[in-house]
Amino acid sequence: MNLIQNKINCAFETDPDPNFFYESSQHSEAISRLLYISSDRGVNIGVLTGEIGSGKTLLCKLYARSVGYSSRIVYIPSSNIPYEAILDTIIYQLSGVRKAKECNMDRYLLHNEYEKILNDYISSTGSHLIIILDECQMISTECLKNLKCLTNTQGQSSKVSLIFCGQPEFNQTLNQCPTVAQRVGLMYFLPYLKEEDIAPYISLRLNQIGKKSIIDDNAIGMIYRFSRGCPRDINKICKIAFEYMDKVETLNFSSQLIEMVINDIQQQKLCMPIQAF
């Protein structure tokens, strides 16, 4: 048992933590496909998409933990940066040295540095470089076309794979770059949890902090209807509910409590100010 903290609400934080990974059939399929990229070494580009809060970043973090010793992972949390900055980040994560200033953010010079690092840290050791670009729906078509070139490693003993992770809007950008789309060897859309996943999802998270609860079937149905199975929204509801349960020292996860929490969340949404554009 992994006792993260003896505090009941920490099981439902919204930050992606692989310690709280729930392996639904959909998430199991997604991680299986990602692991195929590292084992096969022949997939140039993989694409993992899913709606907001479906657990994509959590999957990527778990995947980075799960790959074998022969793979090197570079994780870029946001793709909304220039191609030159992505190159500099790759170089830094592999070598520990920043080259952007030295190269004056020159694309040609940075790419040469990337090739040197690739040879010194990847090719010479027979490793496989896997570059994960999160929030890829924000990437530009120009940057996407340039990133394709990172997989051009013909004649080298190792391979480079790109994994794009983000919202479904990324597919529109990909369709505008047919030469990139042709290199995609694996795609998967990560759906939300099913209703039958809600109770075991909650139980697993509680078990990780050494807690248990009596879960009302009606409460589960209410959570599913409100969240549509979105893990982030489930966590939001459960965090508030279990904070209350911890305060009053009860284990009863009742439908009355969940109804109160959902009504409060809906009320807060109605009170949110409209942003000026």
ZADO-1210 file (C-alpha; in nm, 4 decimals, padded with zeros to 6 digits):
<atoms>
<atom x="00.0000" y="00.0000" z="00.0000" code="MET" pos="1"/>
<atom x="00.1337" y="00.3404" z="-00.0961" code="ASN" pos="2"/>
<atom x="00.0489" y="00.5810" z="00.1855" code="LEU" pos="3"/>
<atom x="00.0959" y="00.9145" z="00.0099" code="ILE" pos="4"/>
<atom x="-00.0433" y="01.1206" z="00.3000" code="GLN" pos="5"/>
<atom x="-00.2807" y="01.0389" z="00.5806" code="ASN" pos="6"/>
<atom x="-00.5173" y="01.3072" z="00.4603" code="LYS" pos="7"/>
<atom x="-00.8309" y="01.1910" z="00.2854" code="ILE" pos="8"/>
<atom x="-00.8740" y="01.4715" z="00.0328" code="ASN" pos="9"/>
<atom x="-00.5249" y="01.4353" z="-00.1146" code="CYS" pos="10"/>
<atom x="-00.6534" y="01.1342" z="-00.3094" code="ALA" pos="11"/>
<atom x="-00.8513" y="01.3701" z="-00.5318" code="PHE" pos="12"/>
<atom x="-00.6096" y="01.6443" z="-00.6257" code="GLU" pos="13"/>
<atom x="-00.6353" y="01.7521" z="-00.9890" code="THR" pos="14"/>
<atom x="-00.2588" y="01.7396" z="-01.0503" code="ASP" pos="15"/>
<atom x="-00.1733" y="01.4238" z="-01.2499" code="PRO" pos="16"/>
<atom x="00.0013" y="01.1769" z="-01.0170" code="ASP" pos="17"/>
<atom x="00.0916" y="00.8282" z="-01.1474" code="PRO" pos="18"/>
<atom x="00.0519" y="00.6919" z="-00.7922" code="ASN" pos="19"/>
<atom x="-00.3242" y="00.7333" z="-00.8378" code="PHE" pos="20"/>
<atom x="-00.3508" y="00.5796" z="-01.1840" code="PHE" pos="21"/>
<atom x="-00.6744" y="00.3865" z="-01.2369" code="TYR" pos="22"/>
<atom x="-00.6423" y="00.1321" z="-01.5155" code="GLU" pos="23"/>
<atom x="-00.9764" y="00.1366" z="-01.6926" code="SER" pos="24"/>
<atom x="-01.0052" y="-00.0675" z="-02.0111" code="SER" pos="25"/>
<atom x="-00.9610" y="00.2528" z="-02.2136" code="GLN" pos="26"/>
<atom x="-00.6550" y="00.3691" z="-02.0182" code="HIS" pos="27"/>
<atom x="-00.5078" y="00.0200" z="-02.0345" code="SER" pos="28"/>
<atom x="-00.5413" y="00.0212" z="-02.4129" code="GLU" pos="29"/>
<atom x="-00.3817" y="00.3665" z="-02.4342" code="ALA" pos="30"/>
<atom x="-00.0780" y="00.2740" z="-02.2239" code="ILE" pos="31"/>
<atom x="-00.0424" y="-00.0517" z="-02.4167" code="SER" pos="32"/>
<atom x="-00.0257" y="00.1381" z="-02.7455" code="ARG" pos="33"/>
<atom x="00.2261" y="00.3859" z="-02.6081" code="LEU" pos="34"/>
<atom x="00.4469" y="00.1028" z="-02.4846" code="LEU" pos="35"/>
<atom x="00.4349" y="-00.0462" z="-02.8332" code="TYR" pos="36"/>
<atom x="00.6131" y="00.2662" z="-02.9587" code="ILE" pos="37"/>
<atom x="00.9079" y="00.2050" z="-02.7264" code="SER" pos="38"/>
<atom x="00.9230" y="-00.1700" z="-02.7914" code="SER" pos="39"/>
<atom x="00.8849" y="-00.1547" z="-03.1708" code="ASP" pos="40"/>
<atom x="01.1139" y="00.1462" z="-03.2367" code="ARG" pos="41"/>
<atom x="00.9706" y="00.1727" z="-03.5861" code="GLY" pos="42"/>
<atom x="00.6899" y="00.4181" z="-03.5142" code="VAL" pos="43"/>
<atom x="00.7934" y="00.7698" z="-03.6169" code="ASN" pos="44"/>
<atom x="00.4956" y="00.9505" z="-03.4697" code="ILE" pos="45"/>
<atom x="00.2246" y="00.8544" z="-03.2218" code="GLY" pos="46"/>
<atom x="-00.0823" y="01.0631" z="-03.1392" code="VAL" pos="47"/>
<atom x="-00.2827" y="01.0447" z="-02.8161" code="LEU" pos="48"/>
<atom x="-00.5882" y="01.2699" z="-02.8009" code="THR" pos="49"/>
<atom x="-00.8707" y="01.3058" z="-02.5528" code="GLY" pos="50"/>
<atom x="-01.1080" y="01.5633" z="-02.4118" code="GLU" pos="51"/>
<atom x="-01.0060" y="01.8016" z="-02.1334" code="ILE" pos="52"/>
<atom x="-00.9473" y="01.6196" z="-01.8052" code="GLY" pos="53"/>
<atom x="-00.9530" y="01.2660" z="-01.9480" code="SER" pos="54"/>
<atom x="-00.6115" y="01.1752" z="-01.8023" code="GLY" pos="55"/>
<atom x="-00.3756" y="01.2240" z="-02.0992" code="LYS" pos="56"/>
<atom x="-00.0948" y="01.3912" z="-01.9040" code="THR" pos="57"/>
<atom x="-00.1211" y="01.1299" z="-01.6294" code="LEU" pos="58"/>
<atom x="-00.0852" y="00.8572" z="-01.8925" code="LEU" pos="59"/>
<atom x="00.2234" y="01.0254" z="-02.0383" code="CYS" pos="60"/>
<atom x="00.3846" y="01.0484" z="-01.6946" code="LYS" pos="61"/>
<atom x="00.3053" y="00.6846" z="-01.6243" code="LEU" pos="62"/>
<atom x="00.4408" y="00.5875" z="-01.9651" code="TYR" pos="63"/>
<atom x="00.7671" y="00.7724" z="-01.8959" code="ALA" pos="64"/>
<atom x="00.8025" y="00.5627" z="-01.5786" code="ARG" pos="65"/>
<atom x="00.7251" y="00.2382" z="-01.7601" code="SER" pos="66"/>
<atom x="00.9612" y="00.2377" z="-02.0594" code="VAL" pos="67"/>
<atom x="01.2681" y="00.0173" z="-02.0535" code="GLY" pos="68"/>
<atom x="01.6237" y="00.1237" z="-01.9825" code="TYR" pos="69"/>
<atom x="01.7041" y="00.1373" z="-02.3551" code="SER" pos="70"/>
<atom x="01.4662" y="00.4322" z="-02.4082" code="SER" pos="71"/>
<atom x="01.5295" y="00.7965" z="-02.3210" code="ARG" pos="72"/>
<atom x="01.2286" y="01.0187" z="-02.2575" code="ILE" pos="73"/>
<atom x="01.2106" y="01.3910" z="-02.3227" code="VAL" pos="74"/>
<atom x="00.8879" y="01.5411" z="-02.1888" code="TYR" pos="75"/>
<atom x="00.7762" y="01.8880" z="-02.3019" code="ILE" pos="76"/>
<atom x="00.4721" y="01.9963" z="-02.0947" code="PRO" pos="77"/>
<atom x="00.3497" y="02.2628" z="-02.3394" code="SER" pos="78"/>
<atom x="00.3870" y="02.2673" z="-02.7162" code="SER" pos="79"/>
<atom x="00.2916" y="02.6345" z="-02.7391" code="ASN" pos="80"/>
<atom x="00.6557" y="02.7394" z="-02.7861" code="ILE" pos="81"/>
<atom x="00.8693" y="02.8027" z="-03.0969" code="PRO" pos="82"/>
<atom x="01.0474" y="02.5157" z="-03.2685" code="TYR" pos="83"/>
<atom x="01.3826" y="02.6578" z="-03.1575" code="GLU" pos="84"/>
<atom x="01.2724" y="02.6487" z="-02.7926" code="ALA" pos="85"/>
<atom x="01.1641" y="02.2857" z="-02.8338" code="ILE" pos="86"/>
<atom x="01.5070" y="02.2001" z="-02.9761" code="LEU" pos="87"/>
<atom x="01.6769" y="02.3742" z="-02.6848" code="ASP" pos="88"/>
<atom x="01.4587" y="02.1844" z="-02.4365" code="THR" pos="89"/>
<atom x="01.5443" y="01.8497" z="-02.5973" code="ILE" pos="90"/>
<atom x="01.9151" y="01.9313" z="-02.5884" code="ILE" pos="91"/>
<atom x="01.8927" y="02.0426" z="-02.2240" code="TYR" pos="92"/>
<atom x="01.7007" y="01.7364" z="-02.1049" code="GLN" pos="93"/>
<atom x="01.9497" y="01.5032" z="-02.2712" code="LEU" pos="94"/>
<atom x="02.2763" y="01.6834" z="-02.1900" code="SER" pos="95"/>
<atom x="02.1969" y="01.9233" z="-01.9069" code="GLY" pos="96"/>
<atom x="02.3275" y="02.2153" z="-02.1139" code="VAL" pos="97"/>
<atom x="02.1296" y="02.5066" z="-02.2579" code="ARG" pos="98"/>
<atom x="02.2340" y="02.6018" z="-02.6110" code="LYS" pos="99"/>
<atom x="01.9751" y="02.8637" z="-02.7084" code="ALA" pos="100"/>
<atom x="02.1794" y="03.1635" z="-02.5947" code="LYS" pos="101"/>
<atom x="02.5044" y="03.0305" z="-02.7392" code="GLU" pos="102"/>
<atom x="02.3345" y="02.9626" z="-03.0719" code="CYS" pos="103"/>
<atom x="02.1410" y="03.2897" z="-03.0572" code="ASN" pos="104"/>
<atom x="01.8213" y="03.0875" z="-03.1112" code="MET" pos="105"/>
<atom x="01.9394" y="03.0143" z="-03.4648" code="ASP" pos="106"/>
<atom x="01.7422" y="02.7182" z="-03.6004" code="ARG" pos="107"/>
<atom x="02.0272" y="02.5805" z="-03.8105" code="TYR" pos="108"/>
<atom x="02.2820" y="02.5958" z="-03.5269" code="LEU" pos="109"/>
<atom x="02.0397" y="02.4456" z="-03.2763" code="LEU" pos="110"/>
<atom x="01.9567" y="02.1614" z="-03.5135" code="HIS" pos="111"/>
<atom x="02.3280" y="02.0886" z="-03.5519" code="ASN" pos="112"/>
<atom x="02.3589" y="02.0754" z="-03.1730" code="GLU" pos="113"/>
<atom x="02.0603" y="01.8410" z="-03.1625" code="TYR" pos="114"/>
<atom x="02.2311" y="01.6085" z="-03.4119" code="GLU" pos="115"/>
<atom x="02.5487" y="01.6059" z="-03.2007" code="LYS" pos="116"/>
<atom x="02.3559" y="01.5316" z="-02.8823" code="ILE" pos="117"/>
<atom x="02.1586" y="01.2615" z="-03.0621" code="LEU" pos="118"/>
<atom x="02.4826" y="01.0943" z="-03.1654" code="ASN" pos="119"/>
<atom x="02.6563" y="01.1311" z="-02.8262" code="ASP" pos="120"/>
<atom x="02.3694" y="01.0346" z="-02.5968" code="TYR" pos="121"/>
<atom x="02.1414" y="00.8184" z="-02.8109" code="ILE" pos="122"/>
<atom x="02.3036" y="00.6622" z="-03.1169" code="SER" pos="123"/>
<atom x="02.6315" y="00.5726" z="-02.9469" code="SER" pos="124"/>
<atom x="02.4460" y="00.3848" z="-02.6714" code="THR" pos="125"/>
<atom x="02.1914" y="00.2155" z="-02.8977" code="GLY" pos="126"/>
<atom x="01.9098" y="00.3961" z="-02.7192" code="SER" pos="127"/>
<atom x="01.5705" y="00.5042" z="-02.8463" code="HIS" pos="128"/>
<atom x="01.4735" y="00.8689" z="-02.8019" code="LEU" pos="129"/>
<atom x="01.1057" y="00.9327" z="-02.7331" code="ILE" pos="130"/>
<atom x="00.9950" y="01.2971" z="-02.7340" code="ILE" pos="131"/>
<atom x="00.6555" y="01.3597" z="-02.5728" code="ILE" pos="132"/>
<atom x="00.4907" y="01.6911" z="-02.6615" code="LEU" pos="133"/>
<atom x="00.1954" y="01.7640" z="-02.4330" code="ASP" pos="134"/>
<atom x="-00.0848" y="02.0150" z="-02.5027" code="GLU" pos="135"/>
<atom x="-00.0143" y="01.9604" z="-02.8727" code="CYS" pos="136"/>
<atom x="-00.3457" y="02.1218" z="-02.9766" code="GLN" pos="137"/>
<atom x="-00.1616" y="02.4549" z="-02.9373" code="MET" pos="138"/>
<atom x="00.1162" y="02.3702" z="-03.1828" code="ILE" pos="139"/>
<atom x="00.1436" y="02.5622" z="-03.5098" code="SER" pos="140"/>
<atom x="00.1497" y="02.3943" z="-03.8506" code="THR" pos="141"/>
<atom x="00.4949" y="02.5415" z="-03.9191" code="GLU" pos="142"/>
<atom x="00.6347" y="02.3991" z="-03.5950" code="CYS" pos="143"/>
<atom x="00.4711" y="02.0622" z="-03.6639" code="LEU" pos="144"/>
<atom x="00.6356" y="02.0399" z="-04.0059" code="LYS" pos="145"/>
<atom x="00.9734" y="02.1216" z="-03.8537" code="ASN" pos="146"/>
<atom x="00.9316" y="01.8628" z="-03.5781" code="LEU" pos="147"/>
<atom x="00.8806" y="01.5947" z="-03.8406" code="LYS" pos="148"/>
<atom x="01.2457" y="01.6417" z="-03.9376" code="CYS" pos="149"/>
<atom x="01.3592" y="01.5218" z="-03.5943" code="LEU" pos="150"/>
<atom x="01.2615" y="01.1688" z="-03.6959" code="THR" pos="151"/>
<atom x="01.4886" y="01.1796" z="-04.0025" code="ASN" pos="152"/>
<atom x="01.7595" y="00.9533" z="-03.8623" code="THR" pos="153"/>
<atom x="01.8282" y="00.7256" z="-04.1566" code="GLN" pos="154"/>
<atom x="02.1657" y="00.5607" z="-04.1359" code="GLY" pos="155"/>
<atom x="02.1797" y="00.5850" z="-03.7555" code="GLN" pos="156"/>
<atom x="02.1556" y="00.2822" z="-03.5312" code="SER" pos="157"/>
<atom x="01.8862" y="00.4363" z="-03.3125" code="SER" pos="158"/>
<atom x="01.5410" y="00.5723" z="-03.3755" code="LYS" pos="159"/>
<atom x="01.3599" y="00.8864" z="-03.2685" code="VAL" pos="160"/>
<atom x="00.9866" y="00.8809" z="-03.2013" code="SER" pos="161"/>
<atom x="00.7515" y="01.1721" z="-03.1361" code="LEU" pos="162"/>
<atom x="00.4385" y="01.1375" z="-02.9255" code="ILE" pos="163"/>
<atom x="00.1856" y="01.4190" z="-02.9571" code="PHE" pos="164"/>
<atom x="-00.0570" y="01.4375" z="-02.6663" code="CYS" pos="165"/>
<atom x="-00.3466" y="01.6810" z="-02.6534" code="GLY" pos="166"/>
<atom x="-00.7065" y="01.7675" z="-02.7256" code="GLN" pos="167"/>
<atom x="-00.8864" y="01.6460" z="-03.0428" code="PRO" pos="168"/>
<atom x="-00.8347" y="01.9879" z="-03.2092" code="GLU" pos="169"/>
<atom x="-00.4811" y="01.8703" z="-03.2852" code="PHE" pos="170"/>
<atom x="-00.6229" y="01.6464" z="-03.5589" code="ASN" pos="171"/>
<atom x="-00.7222" y="01.9579" z="-03.7549" code="GLN" pos="172"/>
<atom x="-00.3639" y="02.0826" z="-03.7444" code="THR" pos="173"/>
<atom x="-00.2387" y="01.7380" z="-03.8425" code="LEU" pos="174"/>
<atom x="-00.4724" y="01.7268" z="-04.1423" code="ASN" pos="175"/>
<atom x="-00.3142" y="02.0490" z="-04.2686" code="GLN" pos="176"/>
<atom x="00.0258" y="01.8751" z="-04.2745" code="CYS" pos="177"/>
<atom x="-00.0163" y="01.5622" z="-04.4913" code="PRO" pos="178"/>
<atom x="00.3579" y="01.4870" z="-04.4931" code="THR" pos="179"/>
<atom x="00.3461" y="01.4683" z="-04.1127" code="VAL" pos="180"/>
<atom x="00.0189" y="01.2730" z="-04.1084" code="ALA" pos="181"/>
<atom x="00.1763" y="01.0093" z="-04.3340" code="GLN" pos="182"/>
<atom x="00.4353" y="00.9369" z="-04.0647" code="ARG" pos="183"/>
<atom x="00.1787" y="00.8753" z="-03.7912" code="VAL" pos="184"/>
<atom x="00.2033" y="00.5075" z="-03.7065" code="GLY" pos="185"/>
<atom x="-00.0258" y="00.5017" z="-03.4048" code="LEU" pos="186"/>
<atom x="-00.3318" y="00.6985" z="-03.2955" code="MET" pos="187"/>
<atom x="-00.5642" y="00.6629" z="-02.9998" code="TYR" pos="188"/>
<atom x="-00.8527" y="00.8663" z="-02.8618" code="PHE" pos="189"/>
<atom x="-00.8847" y="00.8428" z="-02.4830" code="LEU" pos="190"/>
<atom x="-01.2546" y="00.8545" z="-02.3813" code="PRO" pos="191"/>
<atom x="-01.3932" y="00.9410" z="-02.0395" code="TYR" pos="192"/>
<atom x="-01.4581" y="00.6714" z="-01.7798" code="LEU" pos="193"/>
<atom x="-01.7673" y="00.4535" z="-01.7992" code="LYS" pos="194"/>
<atom x="-02.0239" y="00.4602" z="-01.5174" code="GLU" pos="195"/>
<atom x="-01.9083" y="00.1200" z="-01.3917" code="GLU" pos="196"/>
<atom x="-01.5576" y="00.2634" z="-01.3499" code="ASP" pos="197"/>
<atom x="-01.6594" y="00.5372" z="-01.1050" code="ILE" pos="198"/>
<atom x="-01.6787" y="00.3294" z="-00.7839" code="ALA" pos="199"/>
<atom x="-01.3488" y="00.1396" z="-00.8379" code="PRO" pos="200"/>
<atom x="-01.1832" y="00.4670" z="-00.9445" code="TYR" pos="201"/>
<atom x="-01.2816" y="00.6305" z="-00.6143" code="ILE" pos="202"/>
<atom x="-01.1898" y="00.3201" z="-00.4116" code="SER" pos="203"/>
<atom x="-00.8450" y="00.2909" z="-00.5686" code="LEU" pos="204"/>
<atom x="-00.7611" y="00.6515" z="-00.4893" code="ARG" pos="205"/>
<atom x="-00.8753" y="00.6097" z="-00.1312" code="LEU" pos="206"/>
<atom x="-00.6779" y="00.2869" z="-00.0925" code="ASN" pos="207"/>
<atom x="-00.3629" y="00.4733" z="-00.1935" code="GLN" pos="208"/>
<atom x="-00.3923" y="00.6852" z="00.1205" code="ILE" pos="209"/>
<atom x="-00.5119" y="00.4011" z="00.3420" code="GLY" pos="210"/>
<atom x="-00.8791" y="00.5030" z="00.3544" code="LYS" pos="211"/>
<atom x="-01.2085" y="00.3329" z="00.2785" code="LYS" pos="212"/>
<atom x="-01.5651" y="00.4528" z="00.2389" code="SER" pos="213"/>
<atom x="-01.9218" y="00.3293" z="00.2072" code="ILE" pos="214"/>
<atom x="-02.0247" y="00.4344" z="-00.1427" code="ILE" pos="215"/>
<atom x="-02.3940" y="00.4805" z="-00.2201" code="ASP" pos="216"/>
<atom x="-02.4963" y="00.3502" z="-00.5664" code="ASP" pos="217"/>
<atom x="-02.7181" y="00.6540" z="-00.6186" code="ASN" pos="218"/>
<atom x="-02.4223" y="00.8798" z="-00.5422" code="ALA" pos="219"/>
<atom x="-02.2187" y="00.7056" z="-00.8105" code="ILE" pos="220"/>
<atom x="-02.4941" y="00.7657" z="-01.0673" code="GLY" pos="221"/>
<atom x="-02.5124" y="01.1330" z="-00.9734" code="MET" pos="222"/>
<atom x="-02.1350" y="01.1747" z="-01.0041" code="ILE" pos="223"/>
<atom x="-02.1368" y="01.0083" z="-01.3455" code="TYR" pos="224"/>
<atom x="-02.4216" y="01.2177" z="-01.4817" code="ARG" pos="225"/>
<atom x="-02.2609" y="01.5425" z="-01.3648" code="PHE" pos="226"/>
<atom x="-01.9012" y="01.4580" z="-01.4663" code="SER" pos="227"/>
<atom x="-01.9830" y="01.2475" z="-01.7761" code="ARG" pos="228"/>
<atom x="-01.6971" y="01.0268" z="-01.6533" code="GLY" pos="229"/>
<atom x="-01.4348" y="01.3028" z="-01.6737" code="CYS" pos="230"/>
<atom x="-01.1697" y="01.2122" z="-01.4092" code="PRO" pos="231"/>
<atom x="-01.0894" y="01.5769" z="-01.3389" code="ARG" pos="232"/>
<atom x="-01.4538" y="01.6567" z="-01.2617" code="ASP" pos="233"/>
<atom x="-01.4896" y="01.3397" z="-01.0539" code="ILE" pos="234"/>
<atom x="-01.1904" y="01.4532" z="-00.8477" code="ASN" pos="235"/>
<atom x="-01.3424" y="01.7974" z="-00.8042" code="LYS" pos="236"/>
<atom x="-01.6645" y="01.6527" z="-00.6609" code="ILE" pos="237"/>
<atom x="-01.4920" y="01.3934" z="-00.4434" code="CYS" pos="238"/>
<atom x="-01.2367" y="01.6361" z="-00.3038" code="LYS" pos="239"/>
<atom x="-01.5110" y="01.8609" z="-00.1640" code="ILE" pos="240"/>
<atom x="-01.7224" y="01.5648" z="-00.0475" code="ALA" pos="241"/>
<atom x="-01.4398" y="01.3898" z="00.1346" code="PHE" pos="242"/>
<atom x="-01.3174" y="01.7091" z="00.2962" code="GLU" pos="243"/>
<atom x="-01.6648" y="01.7351" z="00.4504" code="TYR" pos="244"/>
<atom x="-01.6680" y="01.3648" z="00.5446" code="MET" pos="245"/>
<atom x="-01.3280" y="01.3957" z="00.7089" code="ASP" pos="246"/>
<atom x="-01.4461" y="01.6984" z="00.9068" code="LYS" pos="247"/>
<atom x="-01.7571" y="01.5265" z="01.0446" code="VAL" pos="248"/>
<atom x="-01.5751" y="01.1917" z="01.0794" code="GLU" pos="249"/>
<atom x="-01.8075" y="00.9818" z="00.8670" code="THR" pos="250"/>
<atom x="-01.7375" y="00.7103" z="00.6081" code="LEU" pos="251"/>
<atom x="-02.0771" y="00.7404" z="00.4413" code="ASN" pos="252"/>
<atom x="-02.0450" y="00.8599" z="00.0820" code="PHE" pos="253"/>
<atom x="-02.4167" y="00.9398" z="00.0495" code="SER" pos="254"/>
<atom x="-02.6296" y="01.0636" z="-00.2389" code="SER" pos="255"/>
<atom x="-02.7474" y="01.3513" z="-00.0182" code="GLN" pos="256"/>
<atom x="-02.3898" y="01.4698" z="00.0283" code="LEU" pos="257"/>
<atom x="-02.3102" y="01.4423" z="-00.3433" code="ILE" pos="258"/>
<atom x="-02.6276" y="01.6291" z="-00.4332" code="GLU" pos="259"/>
<atom x="-02.5228" y="01.9102" z="-00.1991" code="MET" pos="260"/>
<atom x="-02.1716" y="01.9240" z="-00.3506" code="VAL" pos="261"/>
<atom x="-02.2961" y="01.9230" z="-00.7104" code="ILE" pos="262"/>
<atom x="-02.5523" y="02.1955" z="-00.6347" code="ASN" pos="263"/>
<atom x="-02.2757" y="02.4045" z="-00.4779" code="ASP" pos="264"/>
<atom x="-02.0467" y="02.3592" z="-00.7803" code="ILE" pos="265"/>
<atom x="-02.3280" y="02.4543" z="-01.0186" code="GLN" pos="266"/>
<atom x="-02.4090" y="02.7582" z="-00.8064" code="GLN" pos="267"/>
<atom x="-02.0456" y="02.8705" z="-00.8119" code="GLN" pos="268"/>
<atom x="-02.0405" y="02.8405" z="-01.1917" code="LYS" pos="269"/>
<atom x="-02.3464" y="03.0653" z="-01.2145" code="LEU" pos="270"/>
<atom x="-02.1703" y="03.3219" z="-00.9971" code="CYS" pos="271"/>
<atom x="-01.8532" y="03.3309" z="-01.2061" code="MET" pos="272"/>
<atom x="-01.7947" y="03.6735" z="-01.3685" code="PRO" pos="273"/>
<atom x="-01.8076" y="03.6919" z="-01.7457" code="ILE" pos="274"/>
<atom x="-01.4632" y="03.7718" z="-01.8811" code="GLN" pos="275"/>
<atom x="-01.4253" y="04.0774" z="-02.0990" code="ALA" pos="276"/>
<atom x="-01.2893" y="04.0173" z="-02.4466" code="PHE" pos="277"/>
</atoms>
